[in-house]
Amino acid sequence: MDKRTTRLFFIDAIRAWAILMMLQGHFIDGLLDPLYRDSSNTVFNVWKYFRGITAPVFFTVSGFIFTYLLIRVPERGWQNPRVKKGIKRGLQLLFIGYLLRLNLWGLFKGEIYSSFYLVDVLHCIGFSILGIITYYVLTAKSKYWLFSFLLLSTTLLLFIFEPKYKTLEYNGLPTWIANYLTKTNGSVFTIIPWFGYTTMGAFLSLVFTRFKEHQNLYTVAIPTFALIGFTLMWYSSDFFALLNEITGLQIFADVVSNNYLFIRLGDVFVVFSIFMLFRKFLTNKTGLRLGQSTLSIYIIHFIILYGSFTGLGLYRFFHHSLNPWMAIIGAITFMVVCSYLALGYENKKVWIKEQLHQIVLLIKVQAERLLIIGFNLLRTLLFRLVQFLGLQRS
């Protein structure tokens, strides 16, 4: 297999598709007038279904790409340079997640609004990366099968027991911690069960790494992923119903009553199989760069749509007010603008960082000068005060 194939460009293509789906999904969901949310309309139902696929795909791909890069390095455990990079990346995502929810007007008034503590995609992916690193380090001295087992087991346990822990109350925990576990306070995502999609992505990356040099990788992987996907979509509920009949355990009946996690996991497998099938056509440089610029796109979209820092976003002015045609045209424009700005930033990222570094240095120098001037002024004032009080001769 050639070097180009082993780099798995189809993963970047999936990321690009997922981020674009997220852009239009957030735009339409936030701005479309509820009057047009007709569950009997086929077009709306198709859009709604695909909107539901986006997050599971995004979380899975995030776990896949991070772990794929993590295990490519020959060093194991803490000696792996990707571990420290991953910890830095996870903490960076957490920091950006909170930063995007910061309102400057409230900060100027000495207030931090409750929305600042809500948990979103970046928080969950950040913690998921840290979780995967924890598994990796703990199993570094063991064979990879233990790492794989932990990842797969985490997914299954989180998905199966979701009906139990989603009803738990976390009143005894600080709000900012409880927000990672429950949507009661308004969090968009929670670390459980979404960590399960990330660990599944990590598990799949181990499989691809194991067989990436095999000449029949895609010949086997495409139908296998499609089969697993459709099986999860169409038969996972029947399977858990059967388990309930055999074991009498209520947990399996609870899964059947709201089996969205396994069904969406099936969607993820089908999406993977489709992108693998058409991988040879998914080589457009711009599209792949979009897949490599998802963080920049996410940040830009959050600022424009939700008004990070100021609260002055499209959501504030056009919340649930657009008709379908305006929403569609607006969503397309929104995707183009966010993508254009993100790619422009990526092109000039080095220059921008250098300029920011220069600005920081300038501020530091000026601050030091002001401190010196202030210190000298204070010393002079104190000296004169002592003279005035007659405690020292002139």
ROMI-870353 format. One line per field, with one value per residue (C-alpha): x, y, z; residue in three letters; chain. Coordinates in steps of 0.2 Angstrom, whole numbers, plus 5000, padded with zeros to 4 digits. Each point is the difference from the previous one (the first is absolute). Layout:
% ROMI-870353
u: [X:...]
v: [Y:...]
w: [Z:...]
type: [ala:...]
mol: [A:...]
//
This chain:
% ROMI-870353
u: [5000:5007:5004:4986:4987:5008:4997:4981:4995:4982:5000:5003:4986:4988:5006:4997:4982:4996:5006:4990:4985:5002:5000:4984:4992:5004:4994:4984:4996:5003:4992:4986:4982:4992:4985:5009:5007:4987:5003:4988:5012:5012:5013:5000:5001:5015:5009:4996:5006:5017:5002:4999:5014:5012:5006:5002:5011:5010:5004:5004:5012:5008:5004:5006:5012:5008:5003:5006:5013:5004:5004:5010:5015:5011:5003:4988:4992:5007:5015:4987:5001:4982:4995:5006:4993:4983:4999:5004:4987:4987:5003:5000:4982:4994:5007:4993:4983:4998:5008:4986:4987:5007:4990:5011:4986:4996:5018:5001:4986:5009:4988:5003:4984:4993:5002:5019:4999:4990:5009:5001:5009:5018:4999:4995:5013:5013:4996:4998:5018:5006:4990:5008:5017:4996:4996:5015:5012:4992:5002:5017:5009:4987:4996:4988:4986:4997:4999:4988:4990:4998:4995:4987:4993:4998:4989:4989:4999:4996:4987:4991:4999:4995:4982:5006:5012:4990:4987:5012:5000:5016:4994:5015:5013:5005:4990:5015:5004:4982:4999:5012:4988:4982:4991:4989:5008:5001:5016:4999:5011:5006:5016:4989:4994:5010:5017:4993:5001:5017:5007:4991:5010:5016:4996:4997:5017:5009:4991:5006:5017:5001:4995:5005:5013:4989:4996:4982:4997:4986:4993:4996:4997:4987:4987:5004:4997:4984:4994:5003:4992:4984:4999:5001:4988:4987:5002:5009:4983:4994:5017:4997:4982:5006:5013:4986:4989:5015:5007:4985:5011:4991:5015:4998:4982:5005:5012:4987:4988:5013:5013:5007:5018:5003:4989:5011:5015:4994:4998:5018:5006:4990:5007:5018:4996:4993:5015:5012:4991:5002:5017:5009:4989:5001:5017:4995:5013:4988:4988:5014:5007:4982:5001:5017:4993:4985:5005:5002:4983:4992:5006:4996:4982:4997:5005:4990:4984:5000:5009:5014:5008:4986:4984:4997:4998:4988:4991:4996:4992:4992:4996:4986:4995:5005:4989:5007:5007:5009:5007:5007:5008:5006:5007:5010:5007:5004:5010:5009:5005:5005:5011:5007:5005:5007:5011:5006:5005:5009:5009:5006:5001:5019:5000:4985:5008:5016:4991:4990:5017:5007:4985:5002:5018:4996:4987:5012:5013:4988:4993:5018:5003:4984:5005:5017:4993:4986:5013:5011:4986:4994:5017:5002:4983:5004:5017:4991:4987:5013:5008:4984:4997:5017:5006:5015:5011:4999]
v: [5000:5017:5013:5011:4987:4996:5018:4997:5016:4995:5004:5018:4999:4994:5014:5013:4993:4999:5018:5006:4990:5008:5018:4998:4990:5013:5014:4993:4993:5016:5012:4990:5006:4986:5002:4990:4986:4988:4982:4994:5009:4987:5013:5006:4983:4995:5016:4996:4982:5006:5013:4987:4990:5015:5000:4981:5000:5015:4992:4984:5008:5010:4985:4991:5013:5004:4982:4996:5013:4995:4982:5003:5006:4985:5006:4994:5008:5016:4999:5003:5018:4999:4998:5017:5008:4991:5007:5017:4998:4994:5014:5012:4994:5002:5018:5005:4992:5011:5015:5000:5000:5015:5016:5016:5012:4989:4999:5019:5000:4987:4986:4983:4994:4983:4996:5001:4983:4990:4986:4999:4990:5007:4996:4982:4997:5008:4988:4985:5003:5000:4985:4990:5006:4993:4983:5000:5004:4988:4986:5005:4986:4987:4994:5011:4988:5007:5017:4995:4990:5016:5011:4988:4995:5019:5002:4986:5003:5019:4996:4985:5009:5017:4998:4998:5014:5013:5000:5003:5017:5009:5013:4997:5004:5018:5006:5000:4982:4994:5008:4987:4986:5007:5012:5006:5017:5002:4991:4996:4984:4990:4990:4984:4993:5010:4993:4984:5006:5006:4984:4990:5012:4996:4981:5001:5009:4985:4989:5010:5002:4981:4997:5016:4992:4985:5001:4995:5012:5010:4984:4993:5016:5008:4986:4996:5017:5001:4983:5006:5016:4994:4986:5013:5011:4987:4986:5006:5004:4982:4993:5009:4995:4982:5003:5007:4984:4988:5009:5009:5015:5017:5009:4992:5005:5018:5000:4994:5014:5013:4992:5015:4997:4984:5005:5016:4989:4990:5016:5004:4983:5003:5017:4993:4987:5012:5012:4985:4994:5017:5004:5001:5015:5009:5008:5018:5010:5013:4987:4991:5017:5003:4983:5005:5017:4995:5009:5017:4997:4996:5015:5012:4993:5001:5018:5005:4990:5000:5017:4994:5013:5013:4991:5009:4985:4995:4989:5016:5009:4986:4987:4989:5013:4994:4992:4984:5009:5013:4987:4989:5015:5006:4983:4999:5017:4997:4984:5009:5015:4989:4989:5015:5009:4984:4995:5018:4999:4984:5007:5015:4991:5001:5019:5003:4991:5010:5016:4995:4995:5017:5009:4990:5005:5018:5000:4991:5013:5015:4992:4998:5018:5006:4990:5008:5017:4996:4993:5016:5011:4991:5001:5019:5003:4990:5009:5017:4994:4995:5017:5009:4991:5005:4982:5004:5015:5009]
w: [5000:4996:5012:4994:5005:5017:5005:5000:4991:5001:5018:4996:4988:5013:5012:4986:4997:5018:5004:4985:5006:5017:4993:4990:5014:5013:4989:4994:5017:5009:4987:4991:5006:5010:4989:4986:5011:4993:5005:4986:4987:4992:4996:5018:5007:4989:5005:5019:4998:4992:5013:5013:4992:5000:5019:5001:4984:5006:5017:4992:4988:5013:5010:4984:4994:5017:5005:4982:5002:5018:4996:4984:5011:5004:5018:5013:5016:5006:4988:4986:4995:4995:5018:5005:4984:5003:5018:4994:4986:5012:5013:4985:4994:5018:5001:4983:5005:5015:4991:4987:5013:5009:4999:5001:5005:5015:5004:5000:5013:5011:4995:4992:4992:5003:4981:5003:5009:4987:4991:4982:4986:5004:5018:4997:4986:5011:5015:4988:4994:5018:5003:4985:5006:5017:4993:4989:5014:5012:4987:4993:5007:4994:4983:4989:5002:5018:4993:4987:5013:5011:4986:4993:5017:5005:4984:5004:5019:4997:4987:5009:5017:4993:5005:5018:5002:4990:5014:5014:5009:5004:5012:5012:4987:4995:4985:4988:5004:4999:4983:4993:5006:4997:4988:5014:5001:4981:4994:4982:5002:5015:5002:5002:4988:4987:5006:4993:4982:5003:5007:4985:4988:5010:4999:4981:4998:5008:4988:4985:5007:5002:4982:4991:4989:4995:4982:5003:5013:4992:4991:5017:5010:4988:5001:5018:5006:4989:5007:5018:4997:4993:5013:5014:4992:4996:5012:5016:5008:4996:5007:5017:5001:4998:5014:5011:4997:5003:5015:5007:5003:4999:4994:4983:4999:5004:4986:4988:5005:4994:4990:4992:5005:4991:4985:4998:5002:4985:4990:5004:4993:4984:4998:5002:4987:4988:5001:4999:4984:4992:5008:4983:4995:5017:4996:4997:5010:5006:5006:5009:5008:5006:5009:5008:5005:5010:5016:4991:4991:5017:5009:4985:4999:5019:5000:4985:5004:5019:5003:5011:5011:4996:4998:4983:4989:4986:5013:5010:4985:4990:5012:4993:4988:4983:4987:4991:4985:5010:5012:4986:4991:5016:5005:4984:5002:5018:4994:4987:5011:5015:4988:4991:5016:5008:4985:4999:5018:4997:4986:5011:5016:5002:4996:5012:5014:4997:5000:5016:5008:4996:5007:5016:5001:4997:5014:5011:4997:5002:5016:5007:4996:5008:5016:5001:4997:5013:5013:4998:5002:5015:5008:4997:5007:5016:5001:5000:5012:5012:4998:5002:5017:5006:5002:4989:4997:4984]
type: [met:asp:lys:arg:thr:thr:arg:leu:phe:phe:ile:asp:ala:ile:arg:ala:trp:ala:ile:leu:met:met:leu:gln:gly:his:phe:ile:asp:gly:leu:leu:asp:pro:leu:tyr:arg:asp:ser:ser:asn:thr:val:phe:asn:val:trp:lys:tyr:phe:arg:gly:ile:thr:ala:pro:val:phe:phe:thr:val:ser:gly:phe:ile:phe:thr:tyr:leu:leu:ile:arg:val:pro:glu:arg:gly:trp:gln:asn:pro:arg:val:lys:lys:gly:ile:lys:arg:gly:leu:gln:leu:leu:phe:ile:gly:tyr:leu:leu:arg:leu:asn:leu:trp:gly:leu:phe:lys:gly:glu:ile:tyr:ser:ser:phe:tyr:leu:val:asp:val:leu:his:cys:ile:gly:phe:ser:ile:leu:gly:ile:ile:thr:tyr:tyr:val:leu:thr:ala:lys:ser:lys:tyr:trp:leu:phe:ser:phe:leu:leu:leu:ser:thr:thr:leu:leu:leu:phe:ile:phe:glu:pro:lys:tyr:lys:thr:leu:glu:tyr:asn:gly:leu:pro:thr:trp:ile:ala:asn:tyr:leu:thr:lys:thr:asn:gly:ser:val:phe:thr:ile:ile:pro:trp:phe:gly:tyr:thr:thr:met:gly:ala:phe:leu:ser:leu:val:phe:thr:arg:phe:lys:glu:his:gln:asn:leu:tyr:thr:val:ala:ile:pro:thr:phe:ala:leu:ile:gly:phe:thr:leu:met:trp:tyr:ser:ser:asp:phe:phe:ala:leu:leu:asn:glu:ile:thr:gly:leu:gln:ile:phe:ala:asp:val:val:ser:asn:asn:tyr:leu:phe:ile:arg:leu:gly:asp:val:phe:val:val:phe:ser:ile:phe:met:leu:phe:arg:lys:phe:leu:thr:asn:lys:thr:gly:leu:arg:leu:gly:gln:ser:thr:leu:ser:ile:tyr:ile:ile:his:phe:ile:ile:leu:tyr:gly:ser:phe:thr:gly:leu:gly:leu:tyr:arg:phe:phe:his:his:ser:leu:asn:pro:trp:met:ala:ile:ile:gly:ala:ile:thr:phe:met:val:val:cys:ser:tyr:leu:ala:leu:gly:tyr:glu:asn:lys:lys:val:trp:ile:lys:glu:gln:leu:his:gln:ile:val:leu:leu:ile:lys:val:gln:ala:glu:arg:leu:leu:ile:ile:gly:phe:asn:leu:leu:arg:thr:leu:leu:phe:arg:leu:val:gln:phe:leu:gly:leu:gln:arg:ser]
mol: [A:A:A:A:A:A:A:A:A:A:A:A:A:A:A:A:A:A:A:A:A:A:A:A:A:A:A:A:A:A:A:A:A:A:A:A:A:A:A:A:A:A:A:A:A:A:A:A:A:A:A:A:A:A:A:A:A:A:A:A:A:A:A:A:A:A:A:A:A:A:A:A:A:A:A:A:A:A:A:A:A:A:A:A:A:A:A:A:A:A:A:A:A:A:A:A:A:A:A:A:A:A:A:A:A:A:A:A:A:A:A:A:A:A:A:A:A:A:A:A:A:A:A:A:A:A:A:A:A:A:A:A:A:A:A:A:A:A:A:A:A:A:A:A:A:A:A:A:A:A:A:A:A:A:A:A:A:A:A:A:A:A:A:A:A:A:A:A:A:A:A:A:A:A:A:A:A:A:A:A:A:A:A:A:A:A:A:A:A:A:A:A:A:A:A:A:A:A:A:A:A:A:A:A:A:A:A:A:A:A:A:A:A:A:A:A:A:A:A:A:A:A:A:A:A:A:A:A:A:A:A:A:A:A:A:A:A:A:A:A:A:A:A:A:A:A:A:A:A:A:A:A:A:A:A:A:A:A:A:A:A:A:A:A:A:A:A:A:A:A:A:A:A:A:A:A:A:A:A:A:A:A:A:A:A:A:A:A:A:A:A:A:A:A:A:A:A:A:A:A:A:A:A:A:A:A:A:A:A:A:A:A:A:A:A:A:A:A:A:A:A:A:A:A:A:A:A:A:A:A:A:A:A:A:A:A:A:A:A:A:A:A:A:A:A:A:A:A:A:A:A:A:A:A:A:A:A:A:A:A:A:A:A:A:A:A:A:A:A:A:A:A:A:A:A:A:A:A:A:A:A:A:A:A:A:A:A:A:A:A:A:A:A:A]
//
